[in-house]
Amino acid sequence: MLPNDKLDLIARRHQEIEARLSSGASGAEFSTLSREFSELGPVVDAIRDWRGAQDELAGVEAMLADRELDPEMRALAEEEKATAEESITALEQRIRVALLPKDVADEGSAILEVRGGTGGDEAALFAGDLFRMYQRYAETRGWKVETLSASEGTAGGYKEIIAEVNGRGVFARLKFESGVHRVQRVPATETQGRVHTSAATVAVMPLAEDVDIELNETDLKIDTMRAQGAGGQHVNKTESAIRITHLPTNTVVFVQDERSQHKNKARALMLMKARLYDAQRQKLDAERAANRKSQVGSGDRSERIRTYNFPQGRVTDHRVNLTLYKLDKVITGEALDDVIDPLITEHQAELMAASDN
């Protein structure tokens, strides 16, 4: 049963925000209140519909309690009762999901890293395919993708590529992509038609704001050097590439994408913040997970999370035992939601189960 007192609090909060916005809130307060108002709106609508469906059900049950009710009317009332019960169940689920604890990073942007793993040139090509999948997926959702750093493979694709994905709800949709992605296909260089297996690693980190993590200059070692291209040749004559080492954690970032040393330094600092923030979050998640019997999407990047089998046109996500025979649409980003949605649903189910215990 849903907690009526909590639902009343949500409805009252929604009314309070509406009144405050109407009375002339401005600046940062207006932005904060507007976001909260838009987030609460669907929940308040669901609460109103749920209570309306309950009233409707009560009315129908009162009608059915009348023993002298006309048989034809009774049949209609039974249908209405079934419809109301279905509606109540669906609305309760919507409200329960809306009441789940929110990840503060979910609504924000993210840093996406894709690296070729085992498999040499084929792994780099696959890393390129994955990055383009995320690029196209971002386009369908109106997000902006900006490359921060890229190291191209000798036969194409990427040994490593790091990008900033900006938009609302980016982290919520992409966070379950972190892990090892495996591909099974015949490489372009294979003359005998044999299927090879290779892998790429994906990491998705929330974009850290200044309030999320602070960097002390004394903890940083900053080196400048010439940017290098494929094969190690220098691509410009100025020392514009930046390598930053966070000494307490030995975390290293390297950025050489821009010709400007200043821009590369700014990007490297942003990337360092994201990595440290992500490590901090993972440590907290691990501590919380230790107190629970089970969890979905542990985020352990050593896990093989998904397999892309090209000969069979099959995508399998091993975390939720999901298999789809639409690899062509998934790899172009067109059907990536068909993989992401079940992961989110499973995660929500786990959160609900944990909250019930």
Secondary structure, 3 states (H helix, E strand, C coil): CCCHHHHHHHHHHHHHHHHHHHCCCCHHHHHHHHHHHHHHHHHHHHHHHHHHHHHHHHHHHHHHCCCCCCHHHHHHHHHHHHHHHHHHHHHHHHHHHHCCCCCCCCCCCEEEEEEECCCCHHHHHHHHHHHHHHHHHHHHCCCEEEEEEEEECCCCCEEEEEEEEECCCHHHHHHHHCEEEEEEECCCCCCCCCCEEEEEEEEEEECCCCCCCCCCHHHEEEEEECCECHHHCECCCCCCEEEEEECCCCEEEEECCCCCHHHHHHHHHHHHHHHHHHHHHHHHHHHHHHCCCCCCCCCCCCCEEEEEECCCCEEEECCCCEEECCHHHHCCCCCCHHHHHHHHHHHHHHHHHHHHC
